[in-house]
Amino acid sequence: MKPKKLYCDLFGHNYKVTKKVTKHVKEYTCNCCKKQLTTNSNGQLTELTPKYQEINSALERIYNNRMMRLKRKTLSSSIC
């Protein structure tokens, strides 16, 4: 057994946010064993699989487009 995995088994993971996909969806990585998690549709943490990576990238693109559109709309309404 690897020492880093043993540490996580004994003391638990030390997760840090590595990516903010939206306000509510984030990706986390354990500093010790590098295990990756993400927030699923129920708000619970789940393992970051290729399927969830694809979902998160699409969700991030949609979220960023929406935020840019709202920002432009706010700027154009404040000019008038």
Buried (B, 14 or more C-beta within 10 A) or exposed (E): EEEBEEBBEEEEBEBEEEBEBBEEBBBBBBEBBEBBBBBEEEEEEEEBEEEBEEBBEEBBEEBEEEEEEEEEEEEEEEEE
